[in-house]
Amino acid sequence: MSQFSQGRDETFRALYAEHFDAVLGFALRRADRAEDAADVTAETFLVAWRRLSHMPTGGESRPWLYGVARRVLANHRRGEGRRHQLGTRLRQQVATVVPDIADGVVQGTDVNAAISRLSGRDQEVLQLHLWEGLEPREIAEVLGLTTVVVRPRLSRARSRLREILGNDPLPPGHSPSRHPQPTRKEGA
């Protein structure tokens, strides 16, 4: 270690030991959270390390450190404000893009419970179809089978699932219509 860097290290250590508590107290009194005050204090001493040769000495070093801490805290608050605004924008965009899935969750729970009562073979083919949205050709590829084998297996698994549920299950994300379907009039 060179004499210059050794002297620099000693100067910084002395500065840190003398002013750490004061800078931390300054930050704690102004920050919203203790974690933020710790970050502000660390950043302040990082700036002090980088600018050590430009830093005032003696009694002027504490006010200089307070000035640095004040600017670091202001930057931190601006960053928090930007993050909050971005979070608000993202939540608004997600709310307009992502539909309410409550009905699908209830139905999905019923379907999942019914699927769990089927054989492992039926479960696998139905999960690939209903959960992953795969067609018989793709299921065949995943399972290492031919489409000729998968199509009837999927059909039988769907029939067994319908028997358990007592209705025609829909894939997740497809909720039943809330509007009554038109019925045909007899003789029409």
PAZAPA-4460 file (N, C-alpha, C; in steps of 0.05 Angstrom, whole numbers, plus 32768, in hexadecimal, padded with zeros to 4 digits):
% residues 188
    n_x    n_y    n_z   ca_x   ca_y   ca_z    c_x    c_y    c_z   seq   type   mol
   8011   7FE9   8000   8000   8000   8000   8012   8019   8000     1      M     A
   800C   802C   7FEE   801C   8044   7FED   8017   8055   8005     2      S     A
   802A   8067   8009   8028   807A   8020   800F   808C   801C     3      Q     A
   800A   8094   8003   7FF3   80A5   7FFD   7FD9   8097   8004     4      F     A
   7FD6   807D   7FFB   7FBD   806F   8000   7FBA   8068   801E     5      S     A
   7FD1   8063   802B   7FD0   805E   8048   7FC7   8077   8057     6      Q     A
   7FD1   808E   804F   7FC9   80A7   805B   7FAB   80AD   8055     7      G     A
   7FA3   80A6   803D   7F87   80AA   8036   7F75   8099   8047     8      R     A
   7F7C   807F   804A   7F6D   806D   805A   7F6A   8077   8077     9      D     A
   7F80   8080   8082   7F80   808A   809E   7F6F   80A2   80A1    10      E     A
   7F71   80B4   808D   7F61   80CD   808E   7F43   80C6   808D    11      T     A
   7F3C   80B3   807B   7F20   80AB   8079   7F16   809E   8093    12      F     A
   7F26   808C   809D   7F1F   807E   80B6   7F1A   8091   80CD    13      R     A
   7F2A   80A5   80CF   7F27   80B9   80E4   7F0E   80C9   80DF    14      A     A
   7F09   80D1   80C6   7EF1   80E0   80BF   7ED8   80CF   80C6    15      L     A
   7ED8   80B6   80BE   7EC2   80A4   80C3   7EBC   80A0   80E1    16      Y     A
   7ED2   809B   80F0   7ECF   8097   810D   7EC4   80B0   811A    17      A     A
   7ECD   80C7   8112   7EC5   80E0   811E   7EA8   80E8   8117    18      E     A
   7E9F   80E3   80FE   7E86   80EF   80F5   7E70   80DB   80EF    19      H     A
   7E75   80C1   80F1   7E61   80AD   80EA   7E47   80B1   80FA    20      F     A
   7E49   80B2   8114   7E31   80B5   8125   7E21   80CE   811E    21      D     A
   7E30   80E4   8119   7E22   80FD   8113   7E14   80FB   80F8    22      A     A
   7E20   80EF   80E4   7E13   80ED   80C9   7DFC   80DA   80CB    23      V     A
   7DFF   80C4   80D9   7DE9   80B1   80DC   7DD2   80BE   80EB    24      L     A
   7DD7   80CD   8100   7DC2   80DB   810E   7DB4   80EF   80FC    25      G     A
   7DC3   80FE   80EC   7DB8   8111   80D9   7DA5   8102   80C6    26      F     A
   7DAE   80EB   80BC   7D9D   80DC   80A9   7D85   80D0   80B7    27      A     A
   7D88   80C5   80CF   7D72   80B9   80DD   7D5C   80CD   80E3    28      L     A
   7D63   80E6   80E9   7D4F   80FA   80EF   7D40   8104   80D6    29      R     A
   7D4A   80FE   80BE   7D3E   8108   80A6   7D32   80F2   8094    30      R     A
   7D3B   80D9   8097   7D32   80C3   8086   7D18   80B7   8091    31      A     A
   7D09   80AB   8080   7CF0   809F   8088   7CF5   8085   8097    32      D     A
   7D0A   8076   808F   7D0F   805C   809B   7D2D   805B   80A3    33      R     A
   7D33   804B   80B7   7D4E   8047   80C0   7D60   803C   80AA    34      A     A
   7D54   802A   8099   7D64   801E   8083   7D6C   8034   8070    35      E     A
   7D5A   8047   806B   7D61   805D   8059   7D77   806E   8065    36      D     A
   7D76   8073   807F   7D8B   8083   808C   7DA6   8075   808A    37      A     A
   7DA6   805A   808D   7DBF   804B   808A   7DCA   804E   806E    38      A     A
   7DB8   804C   805A   7DC1   804F   803E   7DCC   806B   8039    39      D     A
   7DBF   807F   8043   7DC8   809B   8040   7DE3   809F   804C    40      V     A
   7DE7   8093   8064   7E01   8096   8072   7E17   8088   8062    41      T     A
   7E11   8070   8059   7E26   8062   804A   7E2D   8071   8030    42      A     A
   7E19   807B   8022   7E1E   808A   8009   7E2D   80A4   800F    43      E     A
   7E27   80B0   8026   7E35   80C9   802D   7E53   80C3   8031    44      T     A
   7E59   80AE   803F   7E76   80A8   8044   7E83   809D   802B    45      F     A
   7E74   8092   8018   7E80   808A   7FFE   7E88   80A3   7FEF    46      L     A
   7E76   80B7   7FEF   7E7D   80D1   7FE2   7E95   80DD   7FF0    47      V     A
   7E96   80DC   800A   7EAD   80E7   8019   7EC7   80D9   8011    48      A     A
   7EC6   80BF   800E   7EDD   80B0   8006   7EE7   80B8   7FEA    49      W     A
   7ED4   80BB   7FD8   7EDB   80C3   7FBD   7EE6   80DF   7FBB    50      R     A
   7EDB   80F1   7FCC   7EE2   810D   7FCB   7EF4   8116   7FE2    51      R     A
   7F02   8102   7FEE   7F12   8107   8006   7F26   811E   8002    52      L     A
   7F32   811F   7FEA   7F46   8134   7FE6   7F39   8150   7FE3    53      S     A
   7F1F   8152   7FDE   7F11   816B   7FDB   7F02   8173   7FF4    54      H     A
   7F02   8162   8008   7EF2   8167   801F   7EFF   817B   8032    55      M     A
   7EEF   818C   803E   7EFB   819F   8052   7F05   818F   806A    56      P     A
   7F17   819B   8079   7F22   818E   8090   7F18   819C   80AA    57      T     A
   7F1E   818F   80C0   7F18   819B   80D9   7EFA   819E   80DF    58      G     A
   7EF2   81B4   80E9   7ED6   81B8   80F1   7EC3   81BB   80DA    59      G     A
   7ECE   81BE   80C2   7EBC   81C1   80AA   7EB4   81A6   809E    60      E     A
   7EC0   8190   80A7   7EBA   8177   809A   7E9E   816D   80A1    61      S     A
   7E94   8171   80BA   7E7A   8168   80C1   7E64   8176   80B1    62      R     A
   7E64   8191   80AF   7E50   819E   809E   7E51   8195   8081    63      P     A
   7E6A   8190   8077   7E6D   8186   805C   7E5F   816B   8059    64      W     A
   7E64   8159   806C   7E57   813E   806C   7E39   8141   806E    65      L     A
   7E2F   8154   807E   7E12   8158   8080   7E07   8161   8065    66      Y     A
   7E15   8172   8057   7E0D   817B   803D   7E0B   8164   8029    67      G     A
   7E1F   8153   802A   7E1F   813B   8019   7E07   8129   8020    68      V     A
   7E03   8124   803A   7DED   8113   8043   7DD2   811F   803B    69      A     A
   7DD0   8139   803C   7DB7   8147   8034   7DB1   8141   8016    70      R     A
   7DC6   8144   8005   7DC2   813F   7FE9   7DBD   8122   7FE3    71      R     A
   7DCB   8110   7FF1   7DC6   80F3   7FED   7DA9   80EC   7FF5    72      V     A
   7D9F   80F8   800B   7D84   80F3   8014   7D70   80FE   7FFF    73      L     A
   7D76   8115   7FF4   7D64   8121   7FE0   7D63   810E   7FC7    74      A     A
   7D7A   8104   7FBF   7D7B   80F1   7FA8   7D6B   80D8   7FAF    75      N     A
   7D6F   80CE   7FC7   7D60   80B6   7FD0   7D42   80BB   7FCF    76      H     A
   7D39   80D2   7FD8   7D1C   80D8   7FD8   7D12   80DA   7FBB    77      R     A
   7D21   80E7   7FAA   7D19   80E9   7F8E   7D17   80CD   7F82    78      R     A
   7D2A   80BC   7F88   7D29   80A0   7F7D   7D11   8091   7F88    79      G     A
   7D0B   8094   7FA2   7CF4   8088   7FAD   7CDA   8092   7FA0    80      E     A
   7CD9   80AC   7F9B   7CC2   80B7   7F8D   7CBF   80AC   7F71    81      G     A
   7CD5   80A9   7F62   7CD4   809D   7F47   7CCB   8080   7F49    82      R     A
   7CD6   8071   7F5C   7CCE   8055   7F5F   7CB0   8052   7F66    83      R     A
   7CA6   8064   7F77   7C8A   8064   7F7F   7C78   806A   7F67    84      H     A
   7C80   807F   7F57   7C70   8086   7F3F   7C71   806F   7F2B    85      Q     A
   7C87   8062   7F27   7C89   804C   7F15   7C78   8035   7F1F    86      L     A
   7C79   802F   7F38   7C68   801A   7F44   7C4A   8020   7F40    87      G     A
   7C43   8039   7F44   7C27   8041   7F40   7C1E   803D   7F23    88      T     A
   7C30   8045   7F10   7C2A   8042   7EF3   7C27   8025   7EEC    89      R     A
   7C3A   8014   7EF6   7C39   7FF8   7EF0   7C20   7FEB   7EFB    90      L     A
   7C19   7FF2   7F14   7C00   7FE6   7F1F   7BE8   7FEE   7F0F    91      R     A
   7BE7   8007   7F05   7BD0   800F   7EF5   7BD0   8000   7EDA    92      Q     A
   7BE7   7FFC   7ECE   7BE8   7FEE   7EB5   7BE1   7FD1   7EB8    93      Q     A
   7BEB   7FC5   7ECE   7BE4   7FA9   7ED3   7BC7   7FA5   7ED8    94      V     A
   7BBB   7FB8   7EE6   7B9E   7FB6   7EEC   7B8D   7FB7   7ED2    95      A     A
   7B97   7FC6   7EBE   7B87   7FC7   7EA5   7B8D   7FB0   7E93    96      T     A
   7BA3   7FA3   7E96   7BAB   7F8D   7E85   7BA3   7F72   7E90    97      V     A
   7BA6   7F6E   7EAA   7BA1   7F54   7EB7   7B84   7F54   7EC1    98      V     A
   7B74   7F41   7EB8   7B58   7F40   7EC1   7B57   7F34   7EDE    99      P     A
   7B40   7F39   7EEB   7B3B   7F2D   7F05   7B38   7F0F   7F02   100      D     A
   7B48   7F00   7F11   7B48   7EE3   7F0D   7B3A   7ED4   7F23   101      I     A
   7B2A   7EE2   7F34   7B1E   7ED6   7F4B   7B0C   7EBE   7F43   102      A     A
   7AFB   7EC2   7F2F   7AE9   7EAC   7F26   7AFA   7E94   7F1C   103      D     A
   7B0F   7E9A   7F0D   7B1F   7E84   7F03   7B2E   7E75   7F19   104      G     A
   7B35   7E83   7F2E   7B43   7E76   7F44   7B30   7E62   7F52   105      V     A
   7B18   7E6A   7F57   7B04   7E58   7F63   7B00   7E40   7F52   106      V     A
   7AFA   7E45   7F38   7AF6   7E2F   7F26   7B0F   7E1E   7F23   107      Q     A
   7B26   7E2B   7F21   7B3F   7E1C   7F1F   7B44   7E0A   7F37   108      G     A
   7B3C   7E13   7F4E   7B40   7E03   7F66   7B2E   7DEA   7F65   109      T     A
   7B16   7DED   7F5C   7B04   7DD6   7F58   7B0F   7DC3   7F44   110      D     A
   7B18   7DCD   7F2D   7B23   7DBC   7F18   7B3C   7DAE   7F22   111      V     A
   7B4E   7DBD   7F30   7B66   7DB0   7F3B   7B60   7D9A   7F4E   112      N     A
   7B4C   7D9F   7F60   7B44   7D8A   7F73   7B3A   7D71   7F64   113      A     A
   7B2A   7D76   7F4F   7B20   7D5F   7F3F   7B36   7D51   7F30   114      A     A
   7B49   7D60   7F25   7B5F   7D54   7F17   7B70   7D42   7F2A   115      I     A
   7B73   7D4B   7F42   7B83   7D3B   7F55   7B76   7D20   7F5C   116      S     A
   7B5D   7D1D   7F56   7B4F   7D03   7F5A   7B53   7CF0   7F43   117      R     A
   7B5F   7CF9   7F2D   7B63   7CE8   7F16   7B7D   7CD9   7F18   118      L     A
   7B81   7CC6   7F05   7B9A   7CB7   7F05   7BB1   7CCA   7EFC   119      S     A
   7BC9   7CC2   7F02   7BE1   7CD2   7EFB   7BE3   7CD8   7EDD   120      G     A
   7BDB   7CC4   7ECD   7BDC   7CC7   7EB0   7BC8   7CDC   7EA7   121      R     A
   7BAF   7CDA   7EB2   7B9B   7CEE   7EAB   7BA3   7D0A   7EB4   122      D     A
   7BAE   7D0B   7ECC   7BB6   7D25   7ED7   7BCB   7D32   7EC5   123      Q     A
   7BDF   7D23   7EBC   7BF4   7D2E   7EAC   7BEA   7D39   7E92   124      E     A
   7BD9   7D2A   7E84   7BD0   7D33   7E6A   7BBD   7D4B   7E6D   125      V     A
   7BAC   7D4B   7E82   7B9A   7D62   7E87   7BA9   7D7B   7E8F   126      L     A
   7BBD   7D77   7EA0   7BCD   7D8E   7EA9   7BDB   7D9B   7E91   127      Q     A
   7BE6   7D8B   7E80   7BF4   7D96   7E68   7BE0   7DA5   7E56   128      L     A
   7BC8   7D9A   7E55   7BB4   7DA7   7E44   7BA8   7DC0   7E51   129      H     A
   7B9E   7DBD   7E6A   7B90   7DD2   7E77   7BA3   7DE8   7E83   130      L     A
   7BB8   7DDF   7E90   7BCA   7DF2   7E9D   7BDE   7DFF   7E8A   131      W     A
   7BE9   7DEF   7E78   7BFD   7DF9   7E66   7BF2   7E02   7E4B   132      E     A
   7BD9   7DFB   7E46   7BCD   7E03   7E2D   7BD7   7DF5   7E15   133      G     A
   7BE1   7DDC   7E18   7BEC   7DCD   7E02   7BD6   7DBE   7DF3   134      L     A
   7BDA   7DBC   7DD9   7BC8   7DAC   7DC8   7BD3   7D8F   7DC8   135      E     A
   7BC2   7D7C   7DBF   7BCA   7D60   7DBF   7BE5   7D5B   7DB1   136      P     A
   7BEA   7D68   7D9B   7C04   7D65   7D8D   7C1B   7D6D   7D9F   137      R     A
   7C18   7D83   7DAE   7C2D   7D8D   7DC0   7C30   7D7B   7DD9   138      E     A
   7C19   7D71   7DE3   7C1A   7D5F   7DFA   7C29   7D46   7DF2   139      I     A
   7C23   7D3C   7DDA   7C31   7D24   7DD0   7C4F   7D28   7DCF   140      A     A
   7C57   7D40   7DC7   7C74   7D46   7DC6   7C80   7D46   7DE2   141      E     A
   7C72   7D52   7DF6   7C7C   7D54   7E11   7C7E   7D38   7E1D   142      V     A
   7C6A   7D27   7E19   7C69   7D0D   7E25   7C79   7CF8   7E15   143      L     A
   7C82   7CFF   7DFD   7C90   7CEB   7DED   7C7E   7CD6   7DE2   144      G     A
   7C66   7CDE   7DDC   7C52   7CCB   7DD0   7C49   7CD6   7DB5   145      L     A
   7C38   7CC6   7DA8   7C2D   7CD0   7D8F   7C12   7CDE   7D94   146      T     A
   7C0A   7CEE   7D82   7BF1   7CFC   7D84   7BDA   7CE8   7D85   147      T     A
   7BDD   7CD2   7D76   7BC8   7CBD   7D75   7BC3   7CB2   7D91   148      V     A
   7BD7   7CB0   7DA2   7BD4   7CA6   7DBD   7BC9   7CBC   7DD0   149      V     A
   7BD2   7CD5   7DCC   7BCB   7CEB   7DDE   7BAE   7CF3   7DDB   150      V     A
   7BA4   7CF5   7DC2   7B88   7CFF   7DBE   7B74   7CEE   7DCE   151      R     A
   7B73   7CD4   7DCC   7B5F   7CC5   7DDB   7B64   7CC6   7DF9   152      P     A
   7B7E   7CC7   7E01   7B85   7CC9   7E1D   7B7A   7CE3   7E29   153      R     A
   7B7D   7CF9   7E1A   7B73   7D13   7E23   7B54   7D13   7E23   154      L     A
   7B48   7D07   7E10   7B2B   7D05   7E0F   7B20   7CF6   7E26   155      S     A
   7B2C   7CDF   7E2D   7B23   7CCF   7E43   7B28   7CDE   7E5E   156      R     A
   7B3E   7CEC   7E60   7B44   7CFB   7E79   7B30   7D11   7E7D   157      A     A
   7B29   7D1E   7E67   7B14   7D33   7E68   7AF9   7D28   7E71   158      R     A
   7AF2   7D11   7E66   7AD9   7D04   7E6E   7AD9   7CFD   7E8C   159      S     A
   7AEE   7CF2   7E95   7AF0   7CEB   7EB2   7AEE   7D04   7EC3   160      R     A
   7AFB   7D1A   7EBA   7AFA   7D33   7EC9   7ADE   7D3E   7ECA   161      L     A
   7AD0   7D3D   7EB3   7AB4   7D46   7EB2   7AA3   7D36   7EC5   162      R     A
   7AA8   7D1C   7EC7   7A98   7D0B   7ED9   7A9C   7D14   7EF6   163      E     A
   7AB5   7D1A   7EFD   7ABA   7D23   7F18   7AAE   7D3E   7F1E   164      I     A
   7AB1   7D50   7F0B   7AA7   7D6C   7F0F   7A89   7D6E   7F0A   165      L     A
   7A7E   7D5C   7EFA   7A62   7D5E   7EF4   7A5C   7D74   7EE0   166      G     A
   7A70   7D7E   7ED2   7A6C   7D92   7EBD   7A84   7D91   7EAA   167      N     A
   7A84   7DA5   7E99   7A9A   7DA7   7E85   7AAF   7DBB   7E8F   168      D     A
   7AC6   7DB1   7E97   7ADB   7DC4   7EA2   7AE6   7DD6   7E8D   169      P     A
   7AED   7DEE   7E95   7AF9   7E01   7E84   7B16   7E04   7E8C   170      L     A
   7B28   7E0A   7E79   7B44   7E0F   7E81   7B46   7E27   7E92   171      P     A
   7B5B   7E29   7EA3   7B5F   7E41   7EB3   7B60   7E5A   7EA2   172      P     A
   7B54   7E6F   7EAC   7B52   7E88   7E9D   7B3A   7E8B   7E8C   173      G     A
   7B2A   7E75   7E8A   7B11   7E76   7E7B   7AFA   7E72   7E8F   174      H     A
   7AEF   7E88   7E97   7AD9   7E86   7EAB   7ABF   7E83   7E9C   175      S     A
   7AAB   7E76   7EA9   7A92   7E72   7E9C   7A84   7E8D   7E98   176      P     A
   7A74   7E8E   7E83   7A66   7EA7   7E7D   7A53   7EAE   7E93   177      S     A
   7A51   7EC8   7E9A   7A3F   7ED0   7EAF   7A23   7ED7   7EA3   178      R     A
   7A22   7ED6   7E88   7A09   7EDC   7E7B   79FB   7EC2   7E72   179      H     A
   79E1   7EC0   7E76   79D4   7EA7   7E6D   79D6   7EA4   7E4F   180      P     A
   79DA   7E8B   7E47   79DC   7E85   7E2B   79C0   7E84   7E1F   181      Q     A
   79BC   7E8D   7E06   79A1   7E8C   7DFA   799A   7E6E   7DF6   182      P     A
   7982   7E67   7DFA   7979   7E4C   7DF6   7967   7E4B   7DDE   183      T     A
   7967   7E34   7DD1   7956   7E30   7DB9   7939   7E2C   7DC1   184      R     A
   7928   7E38   7DB3   790B   7E33   7DB8   7904   7E1A   7DA9   185      K     A
   78F3   7E0A   7DB6   78EB   7DF1   7DA9   78DA   7DF8   7D92   186      E     A
   78DE   7DE8   7D7D   78CE   7DEC   7D65   78D9   7E02   7D53   187      G     A
   78EE   7E10   7D5B   78F8   7E26   7D4B   790E   7E1D   7D38   188      A     A
***
